[in-house]
Amino acid sequence: MTHPGLEIKKIGFQDIGYFLLAISFLCFCQFLIIFIPFAKYYPFFEDKQKRDTEKISDEKILIVRKALLRGVKYLPWNGKCLVQALAGKMLLRKFKMPGTIYLGVAKNTGKMEAHAWLMCGNHFISGKEGHKNFIVVQIIS
């Protein structure tokens, strides 16, 4: 699956470092989701101080997105949307950039479906595919 603007060319030491960081965050977030009730851990992902949207850098957003995509690709399990959103928020914090996690439920499908996506300003970090099919029920920023 190819993602626009994510042409992977040469992988440097910095990319490997971000990849390893993304893998560790993805594993940590998967652990949280499996073993800890959501109400107990979601406050950890709320920013205590509002981050400046002027510090949003296209280059850093690309680094975070690439690291997440690479990390999910090499996980031994399927890293679902919530895991990706939470791990992406942790990566954004490393760059002192704002991130907003949106949690939604499906519109009029008759069955319970949920989705999570992460945005940094107007940029999608994860979960863009299909997000319009969901009604936002909670925002973590």
C-alpha positions as protocol buffer text, in pm:
chain_id: "A"
residue {
  index: 1
  type: MET
  ca { x: 0 y: 0 z: 0 }
}
residue {
  index: 2
  type: THR
  ca { x: 154 y: 330 z: -108 }
}
residue {
  index: 3
  type: HIS
  ca { x: 90 y: 649 z: 81 }
}
residue {
  index: 4
  type: PRO
  ca { x: 113 y: 982 z: -102 }
}
residue {
  index: 5
  type: GLY
  ca { x: 415 y: 1184 z: -1 }
}
residue {
  index: 6
  type: LEU
  ca { x: 581 y: 890 z: 172 }
}
residue {
  index: 7
  type: GLU
  ca { x: 824 y: 776 z: -90 }
}
residue {
  index: 8
  type: ILE
  ca { x: 1077 y: 573 z: 104 }
}
residue {
  index: 9
  type: LYS
  ca { x: 1417 y: 622 z: -47 }
}
residue {
  index: 10
  type: LYS
  ca { x: 1727 y: 584 z: 162 }
}
residue {
  index: 11
  type: ILE
  ca { x: 1702 y: 485 z: 527 }
}
residue {
  index: 12
  type: GLY
  ca { x: 1951 y: 661 z: 752 }
}
residue {
  index: 13
  type: PHE
  ca { x: 2045 y: 621 z: 1117 }
}
residue {
  index: 14
  type: GLN
  ca { x: 1793 y: 886 z: 1217 }
}
residue {
  index: 15
  type: ASP
  ca { x: 1514 y: 691 z: 1041 }
}
residue {
  index: 16
  type: ILE
  ca { x: 1616 y: 375 z: 1224 }
}
residue {
  index: 17
  type: GLY
  ca { x: 1607 y: 560 z: 1555 }
}
residue {
  index: 18
  type: TYR
  ca { x: 1256 y: 692 z: 1490 }
}
residue {
  index: 19
  type: PHE
  ca { x: 1147 y: 348 z: 1371 }
}
residue {
  index: 20
  type: LEU
  ca { x: 1270 y: 188 z: 1696 }
}
residue {
  index: 21
  type: LEU
  ca { x: 1101 y: 461 z: 1897 }
}
residue {
  index: 22
  type: ALA
  ca { x: 776 y: 405 z: 1706 }
}
residue {
  index: 23
  type: ILE
  ca { x: 797 y: 27 z: 1763 }
}
residue {
  index: 24
  type: SER
  ca { x: 847 y: 79 z: 2137 }
}
residue {
  index: 25
  type: PHE
  ca { x: 555 y: 325 z: 2156 }
}
residue {
  index: 26
  type: LEU
  ca { x: 332 y: 93 z: 1952 }
}
residue {
  index: 27
  type: CYS
  ca { x: 412 y: -198 z: 2185 }
}
residue {
  index: 28
  type: PHE
  ca { x: 354 y: 14 z: 2494 }
}
residue {
  index: 29
  type: CYS
  ca { x: 19 y: 139 z: 2362 }
}
residue {
  index: 30
  type: GLN
  ca { x: -90 y: -213 z: 2265 }
}
residue {
  index: 31
  type: PHE
  ca { x: -10 y: -323 z: 2621 }
}
residue {
  index: 32
  type: LEU
  ca { x: -220 y: -36 z: 2761 }
}
residue {
  index: 33
  type: ILE
  ca { x: -517 y: -124 z: 2543 }
}
residue {
  index: 34
  type: ILE
  ca { x: -507 y: -492 z: 2636 }
}
residue {
  index: 35
  type: PHE
  ca { x: -443 y: -468 z: 3008 }
}
residue {
  index: 36
  type: ILE
  ca { x: -556 y: -126 z: 3133 }
}
residue {
  index: 37
  type: PRO
  ca { x: -909 y: 20 z: 3118 }
}
residue {
  index: 38
  type: PHE
  ca { x: -929 y: 315 z: 2878 }
}
residue {
  index: 39
  type: ALA
  ca { x: -1053 y: 551 z: 3151 }
}
residue {
  index: 40
  type: LYS
  ca { x: -731 y: 490 z: 3348 }
}
residue {
  index: 41
  type: TYR
  ca { x: -478 y: 563 z: 3072 }
}
residue {
  index: 42
  type: TYR
  ca { x: -636 y: 819 z: 2839 }
}
residue {
  index: 43
  type: PRO
  ca { x: -551 y: 1116 z: 3070 }
}
residue {
  index: 44
  type: PHE
  ca { x: -183 y: 1033 z: 3007 }
}
residue {
  index: 45
  type: PHE
  ca { x: -239 y: 1134 z: 2644 }
}
residue {
  index: 46
  type: GLU
  ca { x: -396 y: 1470 z: 2722 }
}
residue {
  index: 47
  type: ASP
  ca { x: -153 y: 1758 z: 2692 }
}
residue {
  index: 48
  type: LYS
  ca { x: -118 y: 1942 z: 3021 }
}
residue {
  index: 49
  type: GLN
  ca { x: -4 y: 2248 z: 2832 }
}
residue {
  index: 50
  type: LYS
  ca { x: -127 y: 2349 z: 2491 }
}
residue {
  index: 51
  type: ARG
  ca { x: 137 y: 2308 z: 2225 }
}
residue {
  index: 52
  type: ASP
  ca { x: 200 y: 2586 z: 1979 }
}
residue {
  index: 53
  type: THR
  ca { x: 55 y: 2514 z: 1635 }
}
residue {
  index: 54
  type: GLU
  ca { x: 319 y: 2741 z: 1484 }
}
residue {
  index: 55
  type: LYS
  ca { x: 577 y: 2474 z: 1563 }
}
residue {
  index: 56
  type: ILE
  ca { x: 413 y: 2231 z: 1322 }
}
residue {
  index: 57
  type: SER
  ca { x: 673 y: 2124 z: 1071 }
}
residue {
  index: 58
  type: ASP
  ca { x: 588 y: 1933 z: 754 }
}
residue {
  index: 59
  type: GLU
  ca { x: 925 y: 1760 z: 780 }
}
residue {
  index: 60
  type: LYS
  ca { x: 859 y: 1639 z: 1136 }
}
residue {
  index: 61
  type: ILE
  ca { x: 505 y: 1530 z: 1046 }
}
residue {
  index: 62
  type: LEU
  ca { x: 651 y: 1321 z: 763 }
}
residue {
  index: 63
  type: ILE
  ca { x: 907 y: 1168 z: 1002 }
}
residue {
  index: 64
  type: VAL
  ca { x: 633 y: 1071 z: 1248 }
}
residue {
  index: 65
  type: ARG
  ca { x: 408 y: 927 z: 976 }
}
residue {
  index: 66
  type: LYS
  ca { x: 690 y: 726 z: 820 }
}
residue {
  index: 67
  type: ALA
  ca { x: 805 y: 591 z: 1157 }
}
residue {
  index: 68
  type: LEU
  ca { x: 449 y: 484 z: 1245 }
}
residue {
  index: 69
  type: LEU
  ca { x: 387 y: 319 z: 908 }
}
residue {
  index: 70
  type: ARG
  ca { x: 717 y: 132 z: 925 }
}
residue {
  index: 71
  type: GLY
  ca { x: 653 y: 31 z: 1284 }
}
residue {
  index: 72
  type: VAL
  ca { x: 305 y: -103 z: 1213 }
}
residue {
  index: 73
  type: LYS
  ca { x: 436 y: -292 z: 912 }
}
residue {
  index: 74
  type: TYR
  ca { x: 685 y: -486 z: 1124 }
}
residue {
  index: 75
  type: LEU
  ca { x: 470 y: -554 z: 1430 }
}
residue {
  index: 76
  type: PRO
  ca { x: 396 y: -923 z: 1482 }
}
residue {
  index: 77
  type: TRP
  ca { x: 27 y: -828 z: 1528 }
}
residue {
  index: 78
  type: ASN
  ca { x: -211 y: -594 z: 1351 }
}
residue {
  index: 79
  type: GLY
  ca { x: -161 y: -246 z: 1502 }
}
residue {
  index: 80
  type: LYS
  ca { x: -516 y: -109 z: 1501 }
}
residue {
  index: 81
  type: CYS
  ca { x: -612 y: 255 z: 1464 }
}
residue {
  index: 82
  type: LEU
  ca { x: -621 y: 333 z: 1838 }
}
residue {
  index: 83
  type: VAL
  ca { x: -273 y: 190 z: 1891 }
}
residue {
  index: 84
  type: GLN
  ca { x: -144 y: 400 z: 1601 }
}
residue {
  index: 85
  type: ALA
  ca { x: -314 y: 718 z: 1725 }
}
residue {
  index: 86
  type: LEU
  ca { x: -179 y: 680 z: 2078 }
}
residue {
  index: 87
  type: ALA
  ca { x: 174 y: 594 z: 1964 }
}
residue {
  index: 88
  type: GLY
  ca { x: 166 y: 880 z: 1713 }
}
residue {
  index: 89
  type: LYS
  ca { x: 68 y: 1122 z: 1989 }
}
residue {
  index: 90
  type: MET
  ca { x: 370 y: 1006 z: 2188 }
}
residue {
  index: 91
  type: LEU
  ca { x: 596 y: 1062 z: 1886 }
}
residue {
  index: 92
  type: LEU
  ca { x: 455 y: 1410 z: 1833 }
}
residue {
  index: 93
  type: ARG
  ca { x: 536 y: 1492 z: 2195 }
}
residue {
  index: 94
  type: LYS
  ca { x: 899 y: 1405 z: 2126 }
}
residue {
  index: 95
  type: PHE
  ca { x: 896 y: 1690 z: 1872 }
}
residue {
  index: 96
  type: LYS
  ca { x: 696 y: 1916 z: 2107 }
}
residue {
  index: 97
  type: MET
  ca { x: 420 y: 1929 z: 1847 }
}
residue {
  index: 98
  type: PRO
  ca { x: 45 y: 1928 z: 1915 }
}
residue {
  index: 99
  type: GLY
  ca { x: -164 y: 1623 z: 1845 }
}
residue {
  index: 100
  type: THR
  ca { x: -535 y: 1559 z: 1871 }
}
residue {
  index: 101
  type: ILE
  ca { x: -681 y: 1209 z: 1888 }
}
residue {
  index: 102
  type: TYR
  ca { x: -1037 y: 1172 z: 1763 }
}
residue {
  index: 103
  type: LEU
  ca { x: -1245 y: 873 z: 1870 }
}
residue {
  index: 104
  type: GLY
  ca { x: -1554 y: 801 z: 1663 }
}
residue {
  index: 105
  type: VAL
  ca { x: -1835 y: 552 z: 1621 }
}
residue {
  index: 106
  type: ALA
  ca { x: -1988 y: 445 z: 1291 }
}
residue {
  index: 107
  type: LYS
  ca { x: -2283 y: 636 z: 1146 }
}
residue {
  index: 108
  type: ASN
  ca { x: -2606 y: 439 z: 1099 }
}
residue {
  index: 109
  type: THR
  ca { x: -2455 y: 97 z: 1030 }
}
residue {
  index: 110
  type: GLY
  ca { x: -2662 y: -97 z: 1281 }
}
residue {
  index: 111
  type: LYS
  ca { x: -2353 y: -249 z: 1440 }
}
residue {
  index: 112
  type: MET
  ca { x: -2094 y: -107 z: 1676 }
}
residue {
  index: 113
  type: GLU
  ca { x: -1786 y: 8 z: 1490 }
}
residue {
  index: 114
  type: ALA
  ca { x: -1523 y: 245 z: 1622 }
}
residue {
  index: 115
  type: HIS
  ca { x: -1228 y: 430 z: 1474 }
}
residue {
  index: 116
  type: ALA
  ca { x: -949 y: 652 z: 1602 }
}
residue {
  index: 117
  type: TRP
  ca { x: -742 y: 902 z: 1411 }
}
residue {
  index: 118
  type: LEU
  ca { x: -466 y: 1146 z: 1498 }
}
residue {
  index: 119
  type: MET
  ca { x: -418 y: 1494 z: 1361 }
}
residue {
  index: 120
  type: CYS
  ca { x: -147 y: 1752 z: 1408 }
}
residue {
  index: 121
  type: GLY
  ca { x: -306 y: 2083 z: 1317 }
}
residue {
  index: 122
  type: ASN
  ca { x: -469 y: 2017 z: 979 }
}
residue {
  index: 123
  type: HIS
  ca { x: -244 y: 1720 z: 900 }
}
residue {
  index: 124
  type: PHE
  ca { x: -347 y: 1358 z: 941 }
}
residue {
  index: 125
  type: ILE
  ca { x: -89 y: 1147 z: 1117 }
}
residue {
  index: 126
  type: SER
  ca { x: -291 y: 823 z: 1127 }
}
residue {
  index: 127
  type: GLY
  ca { x: -641 y: 693 z: 1061 }
}
residue {
  index: 128
  type: LYS
  ca { x: -737 y: 917 z: 771 }
}
residue {
  index: 129
  type: GLU
  ca { x: -889 y: 632 z: 572 }
}
residue {
  index: 130
  type: GLY
  ca { x: -1260 y: 613 z: 645 }
}
residue {
  index: 131
  type: HIS
  ca { x: -1268 y: 875 z: 920 }
}
residue {
  index: 132
  type: LYS
  ca { x: -1560 y: 1053 z: 752 }
}
residue {
  index: 133
  type: ASN
  ca { x: -1779 y: 750 z: 821 }
}
residue {
  index: 134
  type: PHE
  ca { x: -1757 y: 808 z: 1196 }
}
residue {
  index: 135
  type: ILE
  ca { x: -1915 y: 1052 z: 1439 }
}
residue {
  index: 136
  type: VAL
  ca { x: -1666 y: 1194 z: 1688 }
}
residue {
  index: 137
  type: VAL
  ca { x: -1757 y: 1096 z: 2043 }
}
residue {
  index: 138
  type: GLN
  ca { x: -1438 y: 1198 z: 2223 }
}
residue {
  index: 139
  type: ILE
  ca { x: -1141 y: 1422 z: 2157 }
}
residue {
  index: 140
  type: ILE
  ca { x: -809 y: 1388 z: 2337 }
}
residue {
  index: 141
  type: SER
  ca { x: -586 y: 1690 z: 2290 }
}
